Amino acid sequence: MPHHKSEPKFEKRSNFNEINEICELKNCNNVVFFEARKREDLYLWVGRVPSGPTFKFQVLNIHTTQEVRLAGNCLLGSRPILYFDKSFNEVSYLKLVKGLFTQVFGTPRNHPKSKPFHDHIMCFYWLDKKIWFRHYQISPETPDDSNKPEKQVLTEIGPRFVLDPIRILGGSFNGQTLFLNPHYMSPTALRVQARKLLKNPYVKKLNEKAEREERKKANQLPEDPIDDTFE
């Protein structure tokens, strides 16, 4: 993002309210903060400074460009097109997410470090109660098609990741909880649940039996009326 200002110097034990002070010193209106826990769980905080709101997500299924060898690329400082599927206009709290993501990831008009064109698109999809992110390069089919919108192709750049919403705070890293995801389970709770299932062989046997029954129902062929013709 050409309009970003990085700040790596933040102690893990520090209060999150200090992030607001860092933003004021750097003259920033929005903040994106990655919080790592136990060296295996990653959380994303996206907020509006200093009035809020603040969104907290858990980052899942991260696939980097080097890992999956994606062929797309974009120029440094180019402006992205932001795409949100129709759910972001229908679900109430997703409307807030769309508004804040537009401010955070969208490059301000006439920004001095931005290029005056678009060559990549950031896509946000709502599926399985989670936000799925994809990033594509916009390129012409042939060099002569650079000014023809209908003859552009998308090549994935990466990274890929999934955001699981946890909560929305009314202020900047503080304030009243405006939304709490009832479907969210913390990584620790999931690990405890998995250990309990592995320790109990009877529960495991019941789950396997239920899975077999589901597969039988899914693979069951419909009755053919011709089968009873010669009986």
C-alpha positions in Angstrom: 0.0 0.0 0.0 1.7 3.3 -1.1 0.0 5.3 1.7 1.1 3.1 4.6 3.6 4.0 7.3 5.2 1.0 9.1 6.1 0.8 12.8 7.8 -2.4 14.0 8.8 -1.0 17.4 5.9 -2.2 19.6 6.5 -4.3 22.7 4.2 -7.2 23.2 3.6 -6.3 26.9 2.7 -2.8 26.0 -0.9 -1.5 26.3 -2.8 -1.4 23.0 -3.7 2.2 23.7 -0.1 3.1 22.9 -0.9 2.2 19.3 -3.2 5.3 19.2 -0.2 7.4 20.3 2.0 5.9 17.6 -0.7 6.7 15.0 -0.9 10.3 16.2 2.8 10.7 15.9 2.8 9.4 12.4 -0.3 11.4 11.4 -2.3 8.2 10.5 -6.1 7.8 10.6 -6.3 4.0 10.3 -4.2 1.2 11.8 -3.5 -2.5 10.9 -1.9 -4.4 13.8 -0.8 -8.1 13.7 -0.7 -9.9 17.0 1.0 -13.2 17.2 0.4 -15.6 20.1 2.1 -18.9 21.1 4.1 -18.7 17.8 1.2 -20.4 16.0 -1.9 -18.1 16.3 -2.2 -14.9 14.4 -4.7 -12.1 15.0 -5.4 -9.0 12.9 -6.7 -5.7 14.4 -8.0 -3.1 12.0 -9.1 0.2 13.5 -10.0 3.8 13.0 -7.9 6.2 15.1 -8.8 7.9 17.4 -12.6 7.5 17.5 -13.0 3.8 16.4 -14.4 1.4 15.6 -11.9 -1.5 15.9 -12.2 -5.0 14.4 -10.5 -8.1 15.6 -10.0 -11.1 13.4 -8.2 -14.4 13.6 -6.1 -15.0 10.5 -6.4 -18.6 9.1 -5.1 -20.6 6.2 -2.3 -18.3 5.2 -0.6 -19.1 1.9 2.2 -16.8 0.7 3.3 -16.1 -2.8 6.4 -18.2 -2.5 4.6 -21.2 -1.0 2.0 -21.7 -3.8 4.2 -20.1 -6.6 1.7 -17.6 -7.9 2.6 -16.0 -11.1 1.0 -12.6 -10.7 2.7 -9.3 -9.9 2.0 -5.6 -9.6 4.0 -2.4 -9.6 5.0 -0.8 -6.3 2.7 2.1 -5.5 0.0 1.2 -7.9 -3.7 1.7 -6.9 -5.8 -1.4 -6.1 -9.4 -1.9 -7.0 -11.4 -3.2 -4.0 -14.1 -5.8 -4.6 -16.6 -6.9 -2.0 -19.3 -9.5 -2.7 -23.0 -8.8 -2.2 -23.0 -10.0 1.5 -21.1 -6.9 2.5 -24.1 -4.8 1.5 -26.6 -7.1 3.2 -25.2 -8.1 6.6 -25.2 -5.2 9.1 -21.7 -5.6 10.7 -20.2 -6.4 7.3 -21.2 -3.0 6.1 -18.9 -1.6 8.8 -16.2 -4.0 7.7 -16.5 -2.8 4.1 -16.4 0.9 5.1 -13.3 0.5 7.2 -11.5 -1.8 4.7 -12.2 0.7 2.0 -10.4 3.4 4.1 -7.5 1.2 5.0 -6.7 -0.6 1.8 -7.9 2.0 -0.7 -5.3 4.5 -1.7 -6.3 8.1 -1.2 -6.9 10.2 -4.3 -3.8 12.1 -5.5 -1.5 10.5 -2.9 2.1 11.6 -3.7 3.4 8.0 -3.5 0.7 6.3 -5.6 0.7 5.6 -9.3 -2.1 7.1 -11.4 -3.5 3.7 -12.6 -4.9 0.4 -11.4 -3.1 -2.9 -12.1 -4.3 -5.2 -9.3 -7.6 -6.0 -7.5 -8.2 -7.0 -3.8 -11.2 -9.3 -3.4 -13.1 -10.0 -0.2 -15.7 -12.8 -0.1 -18.1 -13.9 2.7 -18.3 -17.7 3.0 -18.8 -20.0 5.9 -19.1 -17.0 8.3 -15.6 -15.9 7.4 -14.0 -13.4 5.1 -11.8 -14.9 2.3 -9.2 -12.7 0.7 -7.7 -13.1 -2.8 -5.4 -10.7 -4.7 -5.1 -10.6 -8.5 -3.0 -8.8 -11.1 -4.9 -7.1 -13.9 -3.1 -7.5 -17.2 -4.1 -7.3 -20.9 -4.4 -10.4 -23.0 -2.0 -8.9 -25.6 0.1 -5.7 -25.5 -2.4 -4.0 -27.9 -5.3 -4.6 -25.4 -4.0 -2.4 -22.6 -6.8 0.2 -23.0 -9.6 -2.4 -23.5 -11.3 -3.2 -20.2 -13.2 -6.2 -21.7 -9.9 -7.9 -22.7 -8.2 -8.0 -19.4 -7.2 -11.2 -17.5 -6.7 -11.8 -13.8 -3.6 -13.6 -12.5 -3.4 -14.3 -8.8 -0.6 -12.6 -6.9 -1.2 -13.7 -3.3 -1.2 -14.0 -0.5 -4.3 -16.0 0.4 -5.8 -15.9 3.8 -9.1 -16.2 5.7 -10.3 -13.8 8.4 -12.5 -15.2 11.2 -14.4 -12.2 12.8 -14.2 -12.2 16.6 -15.5 -8.9 17.8 -16.1 -5.2 17.0 -15.2 -2.5 19.5 -16.8 0.9 19.5 -13.6 2.8 20.2 -10.0 2.6 19.1 -8.7 -0.6 20.8 -11.2 0.0 23.6 -14.9 0.8 24.2 -18.1 -1.1 24.1 -18.4 -4.4 22.2 -20.7 -3.7 19.2 -20.5 -7.2 17.8 -19.4 -10.6 19.2 -19.2 -13.6 16.9 -21.3 -16.4 18.4 -19.8 -19.0 16.1 -16.1 -18.2 17.0 -14.0 -20.7 18.9 -10.6 -19.8 20.1 -7.6 -21.9 19.0 -7.0 -23.1 22.5 -10.6 -24.3 22.8 -10.3 -26.2 19.5 -7.1 -27.8 20.6 -8.7 -28.9 23.9 -11.7 -30.3 22.1 -9.5 -32.2 19.7 -7.5 -33.7 22.6 -10.6 -34.9 24.3 -11.9 -36.6 21.1 -8.6 -38.4 20.6 -8.5 -39.6 24.2 -12.0 -41.0 24.1 -12.1 -44.0 21.6 -15.9 -44.4 22.0 -16.5 -40.9 20.8 -14.2 -41.4 17.9 -16.0 -44.6 17.0 -19.3 -42.8 17.0 -18.0 -40.0 14.8 -16.6 -42.6 12.3 -20.0 -44.4 12.3 -21.8 -41.1 11.6 -19.4 -40.2 8.8 -20.0 -43.7 7.2 -23.8 -43.2 7.4 -23.5 -39.8 5.7 -21.3 -41.2 2.9 -23.9 -44.0 2.4 -26.7 -41.5 2.1 -24.7 -39.3 -0.3 -23.7 -42.2 -2.5 -27.1 -43.9 -2.5 -28.5 -44.2 -6.1 -32.2 -43.2 -6.7 -34.7 -46.0 -7.4 -35.0 -46.8 -11.1 -38.6 -47.8 -12.1 -37.3 -50.0 -15.0 -35.7 -52.4 -12.4 -39.2 -53.9 -11.7 -40.2 -54.3 -15.3 -39.5 -58.1 -15.5 -40.5 -59.1 -12.0 
